[in-house]
């Protein structure tokens, strides 16, 4: 139960929640550009490059839904503040790490605190926004998170180049002392207080199965690419898939499942989740591969690689602005158009890989950004198109969790393939987007109405 608090102005609270989500996703993707620089400084080679992003997203994705339930039980404001404080401390530990193991462990801890932080936002927003305004508030997350996914690598490139106080790559973690500290102060002043509900129960077996699913899939992908596809990585992948099947069954039979059962019975929402996994995995892996290709293949420095990715950010901004006015009338057709534009950009890149140049790459990278920007917010809006208003918070939280899990899977899977061939990685991304083109027609026809 939330206690009345005059300072809890809805759009000020939305700004704080969005800031926390953006900081989280910036740190999820910030190592995309920095990975080669960090590996050169600390050692660790390809394994460190893969685990830098995967460790963070693994802890975050596995614990995200659990973090939401903990907020229901102990109070969302309390968990939000604790998550942000712990996130700042873990970020500092990342910035001070002196070995690959220290950095990976710090990234795991950072992701775990992010999982306490991020899911509280949706529950808080449902209490400060009237029901008729919630869909509009939730719709801000898609474009903001999409732009943040690109903004992380770009920010990293500038910070590494700036070499603030001689900190090099460490500045991209230490900057959270400022960004996170500001968000923490604002949250303490603005977020409404709540007592929580101690009767809320946690689905321990479900959370364990989800953790084992992600660990099996990620370890299999990373170990297989680094040490060969022996029985261990293949067995790990198989175990991950088995655990995922058991997790799905658990959500149907558990007395207090991690995912609201009525959402899983909604066909449009379920296929929206599947499409989100495939799409976000494909594009997150694509961005990681592009940053590595620019640095390892073309010899770019971190700043030059960041600038090379900036057309993606420009495309996302332009497309997101344009599509806000089109999603209500076009619905899933707009997603299909965005997928086709993204696919065209990937195909264009494939043609340029044998003889690339900075100017030639800028055009397909911009096209990819336009396609991604068309899809990001639209996928969120359309997927919850048939969801009841009282389920909007849980649905949006599930979509965010799926996006984080997809980031981890995509980075590991696509980068694994790219170590053998960039062209093969691009083909894998193209196949994934083609699959999304088929899935999109199983989504609700229209977005949840909120543009009137």
C-alpha positions in Angstrom: 0.0 0.0 0.0 1.4 3.4 -1.0 1.3 6.3 1.4 0.2 9.7 0.0 3.1 12.0 -0.8 2.5 15.4 -2.3 6.0 15.5 -3.9 5.2 12.4 -6.0 4.3 14.3 -9.2 3.6 11.7 -11.9 5.9 13.0 -14.7 8.7 13.9 -12.3 8.5 10.3 -11.0 8.5 9.0 -14.6 11.7 11.0 -15.3 13.4 9.3 -12.3 12.3 5.9 -13.4 13.3 6.4 -17.0 16.7 7.8 -15.8 17.3 4.6 -13.8 16.3 2.4 -16.8 18.6 4.4 -19.1 21.6 4.1 -16.7 21.0 0.4 -16.5 20.9 -0.1 -20.2 23.8 2.2 -20.8 25.9 -0.1 -18.6 24.5 -3.1 -20.3 25.9 -2.0 -23.6 28.7 0.3 -22.6 31.4 -2.4 -22.9 30.6 -3.0 -26.6 33.0 -0.4 -27.7 35.4 -0.7 -24.7 35.8 -4.5 -24.8 39.0 -4.6 -27.0 40.6 -1.8 -25.0 39.8 -3.5 -21.7 41.1 -6.8 -22.9 44.3 -5.2 -24.1 44.8 -3.6 -20.6 43.7 -6.5 -18.3 44.2 -9.5 -20.6 41.6 -12.2 -20.9 41.3 -12.2 -24.7 38.1 -13.2 -26.5 36.6 -14.8 -23.3 36.7 -11.5 -21.5 35.2 -9.7 -24.5 32.2 -12.0 -24.5 31.7 -12.1 -20.7 31.9 -8.4 -20.2 28.4 -7.9 -21.5 27.1 -11.4 -20.8 27.9 -11.3 -17.1 26.0 -8.1 -16.5 23.0 -9.2 -18.6 23.0 -12.7 -17.1 22.6 -11.4 -13.5 20.2 -8.7 -14.5 18.0 -10.9 -16.7 17.8 -13.8 -14.3 17.0 -11.7 -11.2 14.8 -9.0 -12.9 11.5 -10.7 -12.3 12.5 -11.8 -8.8 13.5 -8.2 -8.0 10.0 -7.1 -9.0 8.5 -9.6 -6.5 10.8 -8.5 -3.8 9.6 -4.9 -4.4 6.0 -6.1 -4.0 6.9 -7.7 -0.7 9.3 -5.2 1.0 8.3 -2.0 -0.7 9.2 -0.7 -4.2 10.8 2.6 -3.0 13.0 0.8 -0.6 14.2 -1.7 -3.2 14.7 1.0 -5.8 16.9 3.0 -3.4 18.9 -0.1 -2.3 19.3 -1.2 -5.9 20.6 2.2 -7.1 23.0 2.5 -4.1 24.4 -1.0 -4.7 24.6 -0.3 -8.4 26.8 2.7 -7.8 29.1 0.7 -5.5 29.4 -2.1 -8.0 30.1 0.4 -10.8 32.9 1.8 -8.7 34.3 -1.7 -8.2 34.2 -2.2 -12.0 36.2 1.0 -12.5 38.8 -0.1 -10.0 39.2 -3.7 -11.2 42.7 -4.8 -11.9 42.1 -8.4 -13.2 39.6 -9.9 -15.6 38.1 -12.0 -12.8 37.6 -8.9 -10.6 35.9 -7.1 -13.5 33.6 -10.0 -14.4 32.5 -10.5 -10.8 31.9 -6.8 -10.4 29.8 -6.9 -13.5 27.7 -9.7 -12.1 27.1 -7.8 -8.9 26.3 -4.6 -10.9 23.7 -6.6 -12.9 22.2 -8.1 -9.7 21.7 -4.7 -8.1 20.3 -3.5 -11.5 17.7 -6.3 -11.1 16.6 -4.8 -7.8 16.4 -1.3 -9.3 14.7 -1.6 -12.7 11.5 -3.6 -12.1 10.3 -1.3 -9.3 9.7 1.5 -11.8 6.6 -0.1 -13.4 4.9 -0.8 -10.1 5.6 2.7 -8.9 4.2 4.2 -12.1 1.0 2.3 -11.8 0.4 4.0 -8.4 1.2 7.6 -9.5 -0.5 7.6 -12.9 -4.2 7.3 -13.4 -5.2 4.2 -15.3 -6.1 6.1 -18.5 -2.5 7.7 -18.6 -0.5 4.5 -17.8 -0.1 3.3 -21.4 1.3 6.7 -22.4 3.8 6.6 -19.6 4.8 3.0 -20.4 5.2 3.8 -24.1 8.1 6.1 -23.3 10.3 3.1 -22.3 10.7 1.5 -25.8 12.4 4.5 -27.6 14.3 5.5 -24.4 15.7 2.0 -24.0 16.4 1.5 -27.7 18.4 4.8 -27.9 20.3 3.9 -24.7 21.3 0.5 -26.2 23.2 2.6 -28.9 24.1 5.4 -26.6 26.2 3.2 -24.3 28.9 2.3 -26.9 29.0 5.9 -28.1 29.4 7.3 -24.6 32.1 4.7 -23.9 34.0 5.8 -27.0 34.0 9.4 -26.0 35.0 8.7 -22.4 37.9 6.4 -23.4 39.2 9.1 -25.9 38.8 11.8 -23.3 40.9 9.8 -20.8 39.5 11.8 -17.9 42.2 12.2 -15.1 44.1 9.4 -16.8 41.4 6.8 -16.0 40.9 5.6 -19.6 38.2 3.0 -19.9 37.5 3.1 -16.2 35.8 6.4 -16.5 32.8 4.8 -18.2 32.1 2.9 -14.9 33.2 5.7 -12.5 30.8 8.2 -14.2 28.0 6.3 -12.4 29.1 8.0 -9.2 27.7 11.2 -10.8 24.8 9.8 -12.9 23.7 7.3 -10.4 24.2 9.7 -7.5 22.0 12.3 -9.1 19.3 9.7 -9.8 19.5 8.4 -6.2 19.1 11.9 -4.7 16.1 12.6 -7.0 14.5 9.2 -6.2 14.9 9.8 -2.4 13.1 13.1 -2.8 10.4 12.2 -5.3 9.4 8.5 -5.1 6.2 7.7 -3.0 6.7 5.7 0.1 5.1 2.2 0.3 5.0 -0.4 3.0 5.0 -3.5 0.8 3.0 -6.6 1.3 4.7 -9.3 3.5 2.2 -11.9 2.3 3.7 -11.9 -1.2 5.5 -15.1 -1.9 8.5 -15.8 -4.2 8.7 -18.6 -6.7 12.1 -20.0 -5.8 12.0 -23.0 -8.1 10.9 -20.8 -11.0 13.7 -18.3 -10.4 16.2 -21.2 -10.1 15.1 -22.7 -13.4 15.4 -19.3 -15.1 18.9 -18.8 -13.7 19.9 -22.3 -14.9 18.4 -21.6 -18.3 20.5 -18.5 -18.9 23.6 -19.9 -17.4 23.4 -23.0 -19.5 22.8 -21.1 -22.8 25.4 -18.4 -22.2 28.1 -20.7 -20.9 27.6 -23.1 -23.8 27.8 -20.3 -26.4 30.9 -18.7 -24.8 32.8 -21.8 -23.9 32.1 -23.4 -27.3 33.3 -20.5 -29.3 36.5 -20.1 -27.1 37.5 -23.8 -26.6 35.7 -25.7 -29.4 32.4 -27.4 -29.5 33.1 -30.4 -27.3 30.6 -32.3 -25.1 30.7 -29.7 -22.3 29.4 -26.7 -24.2 26.9 -28.7 -26.2 25.7 -30.4 -23.0 25.4 -26.9 -21.4 23.2 -25.7 -24.2 21.0 -28.7 -24.0 20.7 -28.4 -20.3 19.7 -24.7 -20.7 16.9 -25.6 -23.2 15.6 -28.3 -20.8 15.6 -25.9 -17.9 13.7 -23.4 -20.1 11.0 -26.0 -20.9 10.7 -26.8 -17.2 10.5 -23.0 -16.4 7.6 -22.6 -18.8 5.8 -25.5 -17.2 6.5 -24.1 -13.8 4.8 -20.8 -14.7 1.6 -22.7 -15.5 1.5 -24.8 -12.4 3.2 -22.7 -9.7 0.9 -21.1 -7.0 2.8 -17.8 -7.3 4.5 -17.8 -10.7 7.0 -15.2 -11.7 4.9 -14.3 -14.8 1.2 -13.5 -14.5 -0.6 -16.6 -15.8 -3.3 -14.6 -17.7 -0.6 -12.9 -19.7 0.8 -16.3 -20.9 -2.7 -17.2 -22.0 -2.8 -14.1 -24.2 -1.6 -15.3 -27.6 -0.8 -11.9 -29.0 1.3 -11.0 -25.9 3.1 -14.4 -25.9 4.1 -14.1 -29.5 5.1 -10.5 -28.8 7.5 -11.8 -26.1 8.9 -14.4 -28.6 9.4 -11.8 -31.3 11.1 -9.4 -28.7 13.6 -12.1 -27.7 14.5 -12.8 -31.4 14.6 -9.2 -32.5 16.5 -7.7 -29.5 18.9 -10.6 -29.5 19.6 -10.0 -33.2 20.1 -6.2 -33.0 22.1 -6.2 -29.8 24.4 -8.8 -31.2 24.6 -6.8 -34.5 25.7 -3.6 -32.6 28.3 -5.6 -30.7 29.7 -7.2 -33.9 29.8 -3.8 -35.7 31.8 -2.2 -32.9 34.3 -5.1 -32.8 34.5 -5.2 -36.6 35.3 -1.4 -36.7 38.1 -1.8 -34.1 39.6 -5.2 -34.9 38.8 -5.4 -38.6 39.2 -1.7 -39.7 41.7 -0.6 -37.0 39.4 2.2 -35.6 40.1 3.6 -32.2 37.2 3.6 -29.6 36.1 7.2 -30.4 36.2 6.5 -34.2 34.2 3.4 -33.7 31.7 5.3 -31.5 31.3 7.9 -34.2 30.9 5.0 -36.7 27.9 3.8 -34.8 26.4 7.3 -34.3 24.2 7.0 -37.4 22.3 4.2 -35.7 21.4 6.6 -32.8 20.4 9.3 -35.3 18.2 6.8 -37.2 16.5 5.6 -33.9 15.7 9.2 -32.8 14.2 10.2 -36.2 12.2 7.0 -36.6 10.9 7.0 -33.0 9.6 10.6 -33.4 7.9 9.8 -36.7 6.4 6.5 -35.6 4.8 7.9 -32.4 2.1 9.3 -34.7 1.7 6.2 -36.9 1.6 3.3 -34.4 -2.0 3.8 -33.4 -3.2 3.6 -37.0 -0.7 1.1 -38.5 -0.1 -1.2 -35.5 1.8 -4.4 -36.3 2.2 -3.3 -40.0 4.6 -0.6 -38.8 6.7 -3.3 -37.0 6.8 -5.2 -40.3 8.0 -2.1 -42.1 10.7 -1.5 -39.5 11.9 -5.1 -39.8 12.2 -4.8 -43.6 14.2 -1.6 -43.2 16.5 -3.2 -40.7 16.9 -6.3 -42.9 17.7 -4.0 -45.9 20.5 -2.3 -43.8 21.9 -5.7 -42.8 21.9 -6.9 -46.4 23.6 -3.7 -47.5 26.3 -4.3 -44.9 26.9 -7.8 -46.2 27.7 -6.4 -49.6 30.2 -4.0 -48.1 32.1 -6.3 -45.7 34.7 -7.5 -48.3 35.8 -3.9 -49.0 34.4 -1.5 -46.3 35.2 2.1 -45.7 33.9 4.7 -43.1 31.8 6.6 -45.6 30.3 3.5 -47.2 29.4 2.0 -43.8 27.6 5.1 -42.6 24.7 4.6 -45.0 23.6 1.1 -44.1 24.3 1.8 -40.4 21.8 4.7 -40.7 19.3 2.5 -42.4 19.6 -0.1 -39.6 19.0 2.7 -37.0 15.8 3.8 -38.9 14.6 0.2 -38.8 15.4 -0.3 -35.2 13.8 3.0 -34.2 10.6 2.0 -36.1 10.4 -1.2 -34.1 11.6 -0.3 -30.6 8.6 1.5 -29.2 6.1 0.0 -31.6 6.9 -3.6 -30.4 6.1 -2.5 -26.9 2.9 -0.8 -27.8 1.6 -3.5 -30.0 2.5 -6.4 -27.8 0.4 -5.0 -25.0 -2.4 -4.1 -27.4 -4.7 -6.8 -26.1 -3.6 -6.7 -22.5 -6.1 -5.6 -19.8 -5.3 -2.2 -18.2 -4.6 -3.8 -14.8 -2.0 -6.1 -16.4 -0.1 -3.3 -18.1 2.5 -2.9 -15.4 3.3 -6.7 -15.3 3.3 -6.9 -19.1 5.7 -4.0 -19.5 8.0 -5.4 -16.8 8.0 -8.8 -18.6 8.9 -7.1 -21.9 11.8 -5.2 -20.2 13.1 -8.5 -18.7 12.9 -10.2 -22.0 14.8 -7.3 -23.7 17.6 -7.7 -21.1 17.7 -11.5 -21.5 17.8 -11.1 -25.3 20.7 -8.6 -25.0 22.7 -11.3 -23.2 21.8 -14.1 -25.6 22.3 -11.9 -28.7 25.7 -10.6 -27.6 27.0 -14.1 -26.9 25.5 -15.8 -29.9 26.2 -13.3 -32.6 29.7 -12.4 -31.3 30.5 -16.1 -31.1 29.8 -16.5 -34.8 31.6 -13.2 -35.7 34.9 -14.5 -34.3 34.8 -17.0 -37.2 33.3 -14.7 -39.9 31.6 -11.3 -39.8 29.6 -12.2 -42.9 28.3 -15.3 -41.1 27.3 -13.2 -38.1 25.4 -10.8 -40.4 23.7 -13.7 -42.1 22.6 -15.0 -38.7 21.1 -11.6 -37.9 19.3 -11.5 -41.2 17.8 -15.0 -40.6 16.6 -13.9 -37.1 15.0 -10.7 -38.6 13.3 -12.8 -41.3 11.9 -15.0 -38.6 10.5 -11.9 -36.9 8.8 -10.9 -40.2 6.7 -14.1 -39.9 6.1 -13.7 -36.1 4.8 -10.2 -36.4 1.5 -11.3 -38.0 0.7 -13.2 -34.8 0.8 -10.0 -32.7 -2.3 -7.9 -31.9 -3.4 -5.8 -34.9 -3.3 -2.5 -33.0 -1.4 -0.8 -30.2 -2.9 -0.1 -26.9 -4.8 3.1 -27.4 -3.1 6.1 -25.7 -2.6 8.7 -28.5 -5.9 10.4 -28.2 
